[in-house]
Amino acid sequence: LTASYRVLANTSALQPLATVKVLVDTLDLLETVRQTLDPAAAPTREFAQISARANAIGATLQGIGQERQAGLVRQIAVIETTGKGSTRELAESIDTNAARAARDSTRRAVTRAESLLQDARQWHARVQERADSIAQAKAARILGSPPFVVAISALLVLSVLGFSFAVVAEAREPTIAHAREVERLTGLPVLASATAFRVPREGRARLQPGTGVEPFRMVYLSLTASGTRERVVCVTGDDVWRTVAVAGRLAVNAAADERATLLVDLAPGLPSTSAFFGWRNEPGFTEAIAGVRLWREVARPIGASEGLALDVIPAGGLRQDTMSSLQNEITRSEFMAFLGDYDFTVLVAPNAAAAGLASTACGSPPTIVVARTAQTRLRALTSSISDLREAGVTLHGILLVDT
């Protein structure tokens, strides 16, 4: 109905009238008040009051329109009789009483519209004040709660959001959940599953073999108890720290078995193994393979303090001639001869480039792939396994680390 009232007010006969302008402004104000109300919070009575006021203004507009129509009809009649009578007859034909009555009616309509407008403004002010008080009460209830309750609420919200994001990420890119799942997708056996406390992070604990059922010792025994008695093994993975930690623990368990053990880092410029055991990264493998240093010079006896026959060759600095030196038969044979002085050698290859160096230097030794439970993506693991196979790497199995 409000739209039809505006159409009536915008007609050429009513639009110039000041009374009509006041009534239209009142309609606009009522519509603004209606839009500010919350249908769920405001009672139905307030919407009914707005509709009643709008209908009253519409009735007033209709009355003004009817009066305006009657006046126009009389003016047309006067114009039609102009040629039939004298000026005096024309003047007598004008109904001054009707004009006076129309004027008085218009004034009453203006007064009534102004009153409605004033009531609407007051009612809008009351509604706005009520809405502000409700908002302030809600804020006071939240902010006025004890800090402990607010903190618990925030933690619950963050937990729900974090769980939702984790579920969405897991659905899009699933991670490793179980050893059987890994074996089914990769076709490789899972050699062991190590928990985080089995990988010491610092101090002398890194040079001490584990107690109980040590997964790294089980992996070492699986390598040396077979008919081939592997003497060289390569360890690679998708995380540098986990790969180095697994290789270090494997070497420590081999040394604890009274085996002369050597740990060689094949990632030049990446001081991973040296940082794990707390030794300098240079000179190391790259300097020795290039003939700048002797192999015995770069081998560090880090296990001597614990009575272990464990030496470590750090990665060394970045050099342009590392690959060409590895491809040289003489330097490679010297490296293999040096490895022959040890009962067991662990090659650390924390990235794909280092795994390629291991294959070139030692003729593709058996390689253990380190993966992280609940972190390594299944798609990334299968892709890396496929790349290693295409590169001619001999894969021995997978070791899972529960982070």
Buried (B, 14 or more C-beta within 10 A) or exposed (E): EBEEBBEBBEEEBBEEBEBBBBBBEBBEBBBEBBEEBEEEEBEEEBBEBBBEBBEBBBEBBEBBBEBBEEBEEBEEEBEEEEEEEEEEEBEEEEEEEEEEEBEEBBEEBBEBBBEBBEEBEEBBEEBEEEBEEEEEEEEEEEEEEEEEEEEEEEEEEEEEEEEEEEEEEEEEEEBBEEBEBBBEBBEBEBBBBBEEEBBBEEEEEBBEBBEEEBBBBBBBBBBBEEEEEBBBBBBBBBBBBBBBBBBBBBBBBBBBBEBBBBBBBBBBEBBBBBBBBEBEBBBBBBBBBBEBBEBEEBBBEBBEEBEBBBBBBBBBBEBEBBBEBBEBEEBBEBBBEBBEEBBBBBBBBBBBEBBBBBBBBBEBBBBBBBBBBEBBBBEBBBEBBEEBBEEEBEBBBBBBBBE
